[in-house]
Amino acid sequence: MGSRQREQILLDIERSLGGMNGEWGQGQADGTAAAPEWVPEDAPWDEVKKELEALSDRFHVAEQARDLHRILEEIIQEHHVSLAVRWNHPLLERLGIDRVLADRGVEVRVPSREEEWKAIAAKAQLGITAVDALVMESGTLILKASKEWGRAVSLVPPVHLAIVRPNQRLGKLQALPRLFRYWAKGPHGLPSAIALITGHSRTADIELILVSGVHGPGMVHVIGLSPGYDSADGAVPGTETRP
Amino acid sequence: MELRVEEIKKTAVEAALNEVLHQTLSSAGDRFVALREAGFSQLEDPDGLRARGRQVKDRCLANLPKLLRLLERRVTDAGGVVHWARDASDARALILGLADQYGVKTVVKGKSMMTEEIGLNRALAAKGIEVWETDLGEFIVQLADELPSHIIAPAIHKNKEEVARLFCEKLGVPYTENPEELTMVARRVLREKFLGADMGITGGNMAVAETGTLALFENEGNIRMATSLPRVHVALIGIEKVVESWDDFGVLLTLLARSAAGQKMPTYLSLITGPKKPEERDGPEAFHLILLDNGRSRVLADPVLRDSLFCLRCGACLNVCPVYKRIGGHSYGWVYSGPIGILLNSELLPPGSARDLSYACTLCGACAEVCPVMIDHPTMILDLRRRLAEDPVWKGRLVLSKVLPMKIYAWISVRPFFFRFAGSMAMALQRLVAPSGEWKWLPEALARWGARRKIPRFKKPFSRRWKELKTGSRKRKSSG
């Protein structure tokens, strides 16, 4: 049935179009795999902060390890976090997040099997990710599905914490087509899922009254690392290659 | 599906008299309009962008066979499976077959007008499969066994008291009118379903042929859940949703997000390219994309109505439509409502079954002014009426109800004697059937129309009244 349907639909469309000749290829303004233009590392974070705060989410800048620890402590207290789930990401390892959280009585889990991801993410109060890119203009976080980075972490717990390096920023949404094409033409192609997240889960389906956290997190915290971030244990994030 | 015209008229009359609904739709419409205006005001050249959006859709439709073949190839390369469905029954059979193949017992759905279009929920339920709508608005209308009444706000016609009663009755939860508490009830109920579902079914806002990527817009997170947590993801899209490249996607992304709710970006934009890769941590093991025609290839051949396939389903035309705001979404009788609903319902339903809908329009043109891809709804609706006037069945009705009365009026109005005579007759008749303006009697066929209308009093011709005024004033002077 499938192949016959396919041929019939294509035939119907071709008949309907008649002699209409499309300008094939006009939609691809930039067919190359050129890298997008990243915002300079020393550019301020003000625009992201403004955008996220307008959505009632939070943005923090960490210039050094001390700042990061303080911010994490505030998040733990504000959201009564006792269980956190995080990506198995090198940046999160190097920032020593587990130790900071454990010192404050929070259990941190990095599941190894798929079923565990779902189950633990459903119990955790905090999901921690390291983003692949961020758009300054809208405060949009871009997260790729990956070998060690479960989709559920940024979605299932009631609070999402995302960490961004200063060299991962795009200025405008117009840069997105180039970014996706750049990733698509890279060695691994596009992952099965890319999530673009702009603020927290919300709905206004009952009398247009805005309610947060209908399905996904009700709050998003973003921590931007300064170019000069100097962690106490000597690791210097931000030196990895671009995503 | 056949629309029951009498039922639609009844629904429309009831809706038009429902002041609560009218106020709800008006204030919601005003709010969406304000959000859209704020969103567009941030753009340097909004009309230029709208024109580009229109060009993108126009070019992609002109290249549809090539783009669909490319999309199929890329989705297959990414490990997905592409299916083709000519009509609603094919699409239902495909999805039921997939449910059977994967031993599906529970389905979670993301908001999708396409699945409403094919009547999927009933078909799944008839096979004993548990189906859960997961968008809050869709969840509400599913519990109420209704159709959505707005493209992006499906339960806009329901107030919080109605939702409270519905949740209390169907979910057995304590009565509360607090929207936050009601939302959290839905979160709790649906969270369990997400974690236990075998299959997630969604629509799709766009499909990028260049990489075989499906794009889904939302604010709640339910679509991310439905595309991430179950082991199978099935997406059903119309064939017109394909765009050529990421550049095309970029143009339409800006237009859609701002037109729908004035946002720079939706809260969640999911870009799905095939199922979970073997090395990836989580996500569905299988991804099936169903491309549905269901009359669209026929519309493509229509030089006037073809542009309706440009529609991005942002809902902006509904929010400004004076008729929609008066009669609500259910009065359009099928899945789509508002100005775009008149077009899509007329095109996609069996010929003639939605013919009355073209008269649910004042031709004010507000819809065309806000459409992100510059669809000229009024011109197309006018063309639907023209076609109707040429329809042999309708021609007879129109001759009696419109053409003949207008011809009689035209004949009388240029003959002063007959015009005065008709005026005198009308005054005499009014004294008999509506002396105070309210109808004392009307034929059965006009009774419902007359029940809500007062007839203005016919007056004597101005020349006669002027003479009477002058005579009266002379009499007053002479008596003074």
Interface residues (C-beta under 8 A of the other chain):
Chain A: M1 G2 Q5 R6 Q8 I9 L10 D12 I13 E14 R15 S16 L17 G18 M20 N21 G22 E23 W24 G25 Q26 G27 Q28 A29 D30 E51 E114 W117 K118 A122 V135 E137 S138 T140 A145 S146 K147 E148 W149 G150 R151 A152 L155 V156 L173 Q174 L176 P177 R178 F180 R181 A184 G189 L190 P191 S192 A193 I194 A195 L196 I197 T198 G199 H200 S201 R202 T203 A204 D205 I206 E207 L208 I209 V211 G213 V214 H215 G216 P217
Chain B: T24 S27 A28 R31 V56 R59 C60 L61 A62 N63 L64 P65 K66 L68 R69 A78 G79 H83 W84 A85 R86 D90 T134 D135 L136 G137 I140 A153 P154 A155 I156 K158 N159 K160 V163 P179 E180 L182 T183 A186 R187 L190 R191 F194 L195 E210 T211 T213 N219 E220 G221 N222 R224 M225 T227 S228 L229 I239 V243 E244 S245 W246 D247 D248 F249 G250 L253 T254 Q263 K264 M265 P266 T267 Y268 L269 S270 L271 I272 T273 G274 P275 K276 K277 E279 E280 R281 D282 G283 F287 L291 D293 S297 R298 L300 A301
